[in-house]
Amino acid sequence: MAISEKTTTSRREEIVTACEKLYRTMSFREITLKEISEETSFSRPSIYNYFATKEEIFLALFEREYDRWNAELEEIHRGKHALSVRALAEKLAKSLAARPQLLKLLSMNLYDMEANSRLECLTRFKHSYGRALENMKRILLKFRPEMTGRQIRDFIYAFFPFMFGVYPYTEVTEKQKEAMEQAGIDFELSSARELIFIFIYNYLNNKQGGSDK
């Protein structure tokens, strides 16, 4: 008997949610399909009806995190009041800092994840990623009308690669701390919100001649 689209979607979500739960306390390498299946209501072989590889499950989780962030970006865009550079930087920093799973996923090797996923899975992910790019563009067009199209593009292509490096500077293990101490590195842990705010605020202020508008 054919499985309905509703059941397929529900089971895919259950698998992704199981992966999300494990990823809060385990690394990508530690998580196996067997462990993911043990967090669901069906068997490991059943997972292959919905995902061909572990990477596809993580890519679906990545997609879901982008969708959640997109919802917050769209909420910012719907705002009716003008925003200063500081206020806009604070809102964007808050929206992204609220998605630690997204920041953690961004710090992973995306190339390997994409290489081990089928085209249809990768296309769904790219759609969510592309939506985030478009939402950021719409926000800047609305709240920073003085920026040119080139300046907006330059910001997007500076900010999105920057996001890939946020997580390692905000979350470190005891082993990493000990290694840095032994290596003589003066390391101060920052919050994701603080790092993101500083980047956005300084970048946008620089593009406006240093004025806090």
C-alpha positions in Angstrom: 0.0 0.0 0.0 1.3 3.4 -1.0 2.3 5.8 1.8 0.4 9.1 1.8 2.3 12.3 1.3 1.1 13.4 4.8 2.6 10.3 6.3 5.8 10.7 4.4 6.2 14.3 5.5 5.5 13.3 9.1 8.0 10.5 9.1 10.7 12.7 7.5 10.1 15.3 10.2 10.3 12.7 12.9 13.7 11.5 11.6 15.0 15.0 11.4 13.8 15.8 14.9 15.5 12.7 16.2 18.7 13.8 14.5 18.3 17.3 16.0 17.9 15.8 19.5 21.1 13.8 19.2 23.1 16.6 17.7 22.5 18.7 20.8 24.9 16.5 22.8 26.8 14.5 20.1 29.0 15.3 17.1 28.2 14.5 13.5 30.7 11.6 13.4 29.2 10.1 16.6 25.7 10.0 15.3 24.7 6.9 13.3 21.6 5.9 11.4 21.0 3.2 14.1 21.0 5.8 16.9 18.7 8.1 14.9 16.3 5.2 14.3 16.3 4.4 18.0 14.8 7.9 18.6 12.0 7.3 16.2 8.9 5.0 16.2 10.1 2.8 13.3 13.1 0.7 12.3 16.5 1.7 10.8 15.7 0.1 7.4 12.6 2.2 7.2 14.7 5.4 7.3 16.0 4.5 3.8 12.5 5.0 2.5 13.0 8.7 3.3 16.7 9.4 3.4 19.5 7.7 1.5 22.4 8.8 3.8 23.1 10.3 7.2 24.2 13.5 5.3 20.7 13.9 3.8 19.2 13.9 7.3 21.6 16.5 8.4 21.0 18.5 5.3 17.2 18.4 6.0 18.0 19.6 9.6 20.1 22.4 8.0 17.1 23.3 5.7 14.7 23.4 8.7 17.0 25.7 10.6 17.2 28.0 7.7 13.4 27.9 7.4 13.1 28.9 11.1 15.6 31.7 10.6 13.8 32.9 7.5 10.6 33.2 9.5 12.4 35.5 11.9 14.0 37.5 9.0 10.5 37.9 7.5 9.2 39.2 10.8 11.9 41.8 10.9 11.1 42.8 7.3 7.4 43.3 8.2 8.3 45.8 10.9 6.7 49.2 10.2 9.2 51.4 12.1 12.5 52.8 10.7 15.6 51.2 12.2 18.9 52.8 13.0 22.1 50.9 12.1 22.4 49.8 15.8 18.7 48.7 16.0 19.0 46.7 12.8 22.2 45.1 13.8 20.7 44.1 17.2 17.6 42.6 15.5 19.6 40.6 13.0 22.1 39.5 15.7 19.3 38.4 18.0 17.6 36.4 15.2 20.7 34.4 14.4 22.0 34.0 17.9 18.6 32.4 18.7 19.5 29.6 16.2 22.6 27.8 17.8 21.8 24.7 15.8 22.1 26.7 12.6 25.4 28.2 13.7 26.7 24.7 14.7 25.7 23.2 11.3 27.3 26.1 9.5 30.6 25.2 11.2 30.5 21.7 9.6 32.0 20.7 6.3 29.1 21.6 4.0 30.8 20.3 0.9 30.8 16.7 2.2 27.2 17.0 3.4 26.1 18.2 0.0 28.3 15.7 -1.9 26.6 12.8 -0.1 23.0 13.9 -0.7 20.8 13.4 -3.7 20.0 16.3 -6.0 16.4 16.6 -4.8 17.6 16.9 -1.2 20.2 19.4 -2.1 17.7 21.5 -4.2 15.3 21.7 -1.2 18.2 22.9 1.0 19.4 25.5 -1.6 15.8 26.8 -1.8 15.8 27.6 2.0 19.4 29.0 1.8 18.4 31.2 -1.2 15.4 32.4 0.7 17.7 33.6 3.5 19.8 35.6 1.0 16.7 37.1 -0.5 15.2 38.0 2.9 18.5 39.7 3.9 18.4 41.7 0.7 14.8 42.8 1.3 15.6 43.9 4.8 18.5 46.0 3.7 16.5 47.5 0.8 13.8 48.5 3.3 15.8 49.7 6.3 19.0 50.9 4.6 17.7 52.6 1.5 20.9 54.6 1.2 22.8 51.4 0.3 23.4 50.7 -3.4 22.7 47.4 -5.0 26.5 46.7 -5.1 26.8 47.5 -1.4 24.0 45.2 -0.4 25.5 42.4 -2.5 28.9 43.0 -0.9 27.4 42.9 2.6 25.6 39.6 1.9 28.7 38.0 0.5 30.7 39.1 3.5 28.1 38.3 6.1 27.1 34.8 5.0 30.7 33.4 4.9 31.3 35.1 8.3 28.4 33.1 9.8 30.4 29.8 9.1 33.0 30.9 11.7 30.8 32.1 14.5 30.2 28.9 16.4 33.8 27.9 17.1 34.4 31.3 18.7 31.3 31.0 21.0 31.3 27.3 22.0 34.5 25.5 23.1 35.0 22.2 24.9 37.1 21.7 27.9 39.7 19.9 25.8 39.9 22.8 23.4 40.3 25.3 26.3 43.1 23.2 27.7 44.8 23.0 24.3 44.7 26.7 23.9 46.1 27.3 27.4 49.0 24.9 26.7 49.5 26.6 23.3 49.7 30.0 25.1 46.7 31.5 23.2 45.0 34.3 25.0 41.4 33.4 24.2 38.3 35.1 25.3 34.9 33.5 24.7 32.3 35.7 23.2 28.6 35.3 22.7 27.2 34.7 19.2 24.9 37.7 19.6 27.9 40.0 20.5 30.1 38.8 17.6 27.3 39.1 15.0 26.2 42.5 16.3 29.8 43.8 16.1 30.2 42.6 12.5 26.9 44.0 11.2 27.1 47.3 13.1 30.7 48.0 12.1 30.1 46.9 8.5 27.0 49.0 7.9 28.4 52.0 9.8 31.5 51.9 7.6 29.4 52.0 4.5 27.8 55.2 5.8 30.9 57.1 6.6 30.9 56.1 10.3 27.6 57.6 11.3 25.2 55.7 13.5 21.9 56.3 11.6 
